[in-house]
C-alpha cells in the first residue's frame, strides 16, 4: 500500500498569510499522524500575477515554520502541454465547446437577463449566460481559425449525464468536524471555463490532473473550496482518475469577517516574522496544537 500523500499548493502571487500557515500546518500535522508525506506544489498558471520572488518567499516562510515537504517541487507552469492534452481529450469526447464572448460581453448578457443577474454558482459568480453551445460547430471552427479569442467551456449537462451520480468522502480531523459522504453538485457551477488564450488551463482542471499524477490521497484545503470539490469529482470521473479523501478546514477571517487575502499585510507571515513572532507564536495565533 502506498503512503498517504498530502499536498500544499499555494500560488506565488503574493506573500503567505496566516490562512496559508493554517493550511500548511494542518496538512503536515495530518500527514505526520498517519505516517504520510506532504508535497509542495506551486500553482503558477497565472503568469501575469505570479512572481519568482513570491515563490522564494513561500519556500522561506515554510522552512521558517519548520514544515517538511518532499524535495521535488511541482510547478504548474512547467506542465502546460500536459494540461492541453487533457483538454484535447475532453474535446474528443465532445464535452467542451468554444465560447467567444469577452468578459465585458458576458457581464452585459448577465445584466440583460430577465430579473437581473439570475442564478449564481456556489462561489457567487453568475452562471454563464451565453448561447455558444448552440452555435454550429462549423461556425465555431471558422471563428477560431480566424484568430478570435475564445474560452473552452465544459458542457455541464452532457458531462454530468456521462458521469452519473457523484460524491466524495469528507474526513474530520478533530471531534466535531464534518465527516461523511457528500453528494456532489457540479451542475450548480454551470458551463465552467476550463481554459482561455491568456490562461490555457483553469484551476479546476490543473488541480485535478496534478493530484492524480502526484498520487495525492488526501486533499486538505480551506472551506472556501468545499463546493469546488463537486467540479473536481466530475473532472476526475471524466478523465478516469481516482478520488482522494477530502478535508476542508476552517478559514481565518479578518475583523470584518472576510477571508484573508494576500493583500492583507497585517497578517502576512513576513510582517509577523519581522515583528518578532516565532513559529510557536503562529501556531497559537491560528489555534493549532503546538
ZIPELIN-V678685 format. One record per residue. N is the residue number from 1. RES is the residue in three letters. PSI is psi in whole degrees, 0 to 359 (NA if undefined). NEAR is the number of other C-alpha atoms within 12 Angstrom. Layout:
N&RES&PSI&NEAR + N&RES&PSI&NEAR
This chain:
1&UNK&134&6 + 2&UNK&156&11 + 3&UNK&145&16 + 4&UNK&134&26 + 5&UNK&123&34 + 6&UNK&170&43 + 7&UNK&146&44 + 8&UNK&127&42 + 9&UNK&75&39 + 10&UNK&161&40 + 11&UNK&132&38 + 12&UNK&58&32 + 13&UNK&20&27 + 14&UNK&180&27 + 15&UNK&151&37 + 16&UNK&143&39 + 17&UNK&186&39 + 18&UNK&327&41 + 19&UNK&320&37 + 20&UNK&318&40 + 21&UNK&317&46 + 22&UNK&312&38 + 23&UNK&315&37 + 24&UNK&317&43 + 25&UNK&316&39 + 26&UNK&317&38 + 27&UNK&312&41 + 28&UNK&321&36 + 29&UNK&317&30 + 30&UNK&321&33 + 31&UNK&316&31 + 32&UNK&322&20 + 33&UNK&332&15 + 34&UNK&15&18 + 35&UNK&28&15 + 36&UNK&188&26 + 37&UNK&160&30 + 38&UNK&130&39 + 39&UNK&150&35 + 40&UNK&123&35 + 41&UNK&134&34 + 42&UNK&113&34 + 43&UNK&86&38 + 44&UNK&39&33 + 45&UNK&320&35 + 46&UNK&88&26 + 47&UNK&343&21 + 48&UNK&334&14 + 49&UNK&337&18 + 50&UNK&142&24 + 51&UNK&142&22 + 52&UNK&325&22 + 53&UNK&329&16 + 54&UNK&321&24 + 55&UNK&315&29 + 56&UNK&321&21 + 57&UNK&322&25 + 58&UNK&311&37 + 59&UNK&320&33 + 60&UNK&315&20 + 61&UNK&319&33 + 62&UNK&321&34 + 63&UNK&320&19 + 64&UNK&323&21 + 65&UNK&347&31 + 66&UNK&25&21 + 67&UNK&137&29 + 68&UNK&133&28 + 69&UNK&160&30 + 70&UNK&149&20 + 71&UNK&329&12 + 72&UNK&128&14 + 73&UNK&132&23 + 74&UNK&127&29 + 75&UNK&123&28 + 76&UNK&328&35 + 77&UNK&342&30 + 78&UNK&2&18 + 79&UNK&29&23 + 80&UNK&323&26 + 81&UNK&323&16 + 82&UNK&316&20 + 83&UNK&323&31 + 84&UNK&324&25 + 85&UNK&320&20 + 86&UNK&320&32 + 87&UNK&320&37 + 88&UNK&325&23 + 89&UNK&318&18 + 90&UNK&325&31 + 91&UNK&320&23 + 92&UNK&328&14 + 93&UNK&357&18 + 94&UNK&24&23 + 95&UNK&354&33 + 96&UNK&158&32 + 97&UNK&160&39 + 98&UNK&136&40 + 99&UNK&138&39 + 100&UNK&359&31 + 101&UNK&142&27 + 102&UNK&169&19 + 103&UNK&322&20 + 104&UNK&320&11 + 105&UNK&322&16 + 106&UNK&319&24 + 107&UNK&321&20 + 108&UNK&318&18 + 109&UNK&321&22 + 110&UNK&315&24 + 111&UNK&331&20 + 112&UNK&357&15 + 113&UNK&143&18 + 114&UNK&128&11 + 115&UNK&9&9 + 116&UNK&218&15 + 117&UNK&339&21 + 118&UNK&211&18 + 119&UNK&147&22 + 120&UNK&157&20 + 121&UNK&174&23 + 122&UNK&342&22 + 123&UNK&357&19 + 124&UNK&0&15 + 125&UNK&141&20 + 126&UNK&142&27 + 127&UNK&151&28 + 128&UNK&125&37 + 129&UNK&356&31 + 130&UNK&175&29 + 131&UNK&25&19 + 132&UNK&332&26 + 133&UNK&332&28 + 134&UNK&354&14 + 135&UNK&137&17 + 136&UNK&138&15 + 137&UNK&325&17 + 138&UNK&324&13 + 139&UNK&320&19 + 140&UNK&314&25 + 141&UNK&320&19 + 142&UNK&315&16 + 143&UNK&322&20 + 144&UNK&317&20 + 145&UNK&332&13 + 146&UNK&356&12 + 147&UNK&11&12 + 148&UNK&134&19 + 149&UNK&146&24 + 150&UNK&164&28 + 151&UNK&144&34 + 152&UNK&122&36 + 153&UNK&145&39 + 154&UNK&130&39 + 155&UNK&93&34 + 156&UNK&319&34 + 157&UNK&313&24 + 158&UNK&319&24 + 159&UNK&317&33 + 160&UNK&331&29 + 161&UNK&321&17 + 162&UNK&324&21 + 163&UNK&342&27 + 164&UNK&205&20 + 165&UNK&140&19 + 166&UNK&151&28 + 167&UNK&176&27 + 168&UNK&163&33 + 169&UNK&119&26 + 170&UNK&126&29 + 171&UNK&141&26 + 172&UNK&158&22 + 173&UNK&323&24 + 174&UNK&165&16 + 175&UNK&131&8 + 176&UNK&346&10 + 177&UNK&147&15 + 178&UNK&135&20 + 179&UNK&152&19 + 180&UNK&187&16 + 181&UNK&130&16 + 182&UNK&130&22 + 183&UNK&126&21 + 184&UNK&147&28 + 185&UNK&63&28 + 186&UNK&334&36 + 187&UNK&335&34 + 188&UNK&345&26 + 189&UNK&352&34 + 190&UNK&200&30 + 191&UNK&84&36 + 192&UNK&154&42 + 193&UNK&133&34 + 194&UNK&350&39 + 195&UNK&148&36 + 196&UNK&170&28 + 197&UNK&313&22 + 198&UNK&337&15 + 199&UNK&94&27 + 200&UNK&349&34 + 201&UNK&143&37 + 202&UNK&163&34 + 203&UNK&314&34 + 204&UNK&312&34 + 205&UNK&316&42 + 206&UNK&317&41 + 207&UNK&325&39 + 208&UNK&317&39 + 209&UNK&314&36 + 210&UNK&314&39 + 211&UNK&319&38 + 212&UNK&313&28 + 213&UNK&334&22 + 214&UNK&0&31 + 215&UNK&32&26 + 216&UNK&126&35 + 217&UNK&339&34 + 218&UNK&116&38 + 219&UNK&114&44 + 220&UNK&116&41 + 221&UNK&178&36 + 222&UNK&157&31 + 223&UNK&343&25 + 224&UNK&343&23 + 225&UNK&10&23 + 226&UNK&305&31 + 227&UNK&342&32 + 228&UNK&336&33 + 229&UNK&332&42 + 230&UNK&313&35 + 231&UNK&320&41 + 232&UNK&320&43 + 233&UNK&324&42 + 234&UNK&312&42 + 235&UNK&321&43 + 236&UNK&317&33 + 237&UNK&316&30 + 238&UNK&327&35 + 239&UNK&1&30 + 240&UNK&29&20 + 241&UNK&152&25 + 242&UNK&162&24 + 243&UNK&123&30 + 244&UNK&172&32 + 245&UNK&152&29 + 246&UNK&145&40 + 247&UNK&118&37 + 248&UNK&108&31 + 249&UNK&166&33 + 250&UNK&160&28 + 251&UNK&153&27 + 252&UNK&130&27 + 253&UNK&159&22 + 254&UNK&185&19 + 255&UNK&337&11 + 256&UNK&3&8 + 257&UNK&7&10 + 258&UNK&148&13 + 259&UNK&140&22 + 260&UNK&147&28 + 261&UNK&161&24 + 262&UNK&340&26 + 263&UNK&354&18 + 264&UNK&90&23 + 265&UNK&328&20 + 266&UNK&340&21 + 267&UNK&5&32 + 268&UNK&136&28 + 269&UNK&324&40 + 270&UNK&317&32 + 271&UNK&316&23 + 272&UNK&324&26 + 273&UNK&317&25 + 274&UNK&335&14 + 275&UNK&357&14 + 276&UNK&7&13 + 277&UNK&149&20 + 278&UNK&165&21 + 279&UNK&323&28 + 280&UNK&323&20 + 281&UNK&320&21 + 282&UNK&317&35 + 283&UNK&318&26 + 284&UNK&322&17 + 285&UNK&321&21 + 286&UNK&356&28 + 287&UNK&33&20 + 288&UNK&158&28 + 289&UNK&140&17 + 290&UNK&NA&17
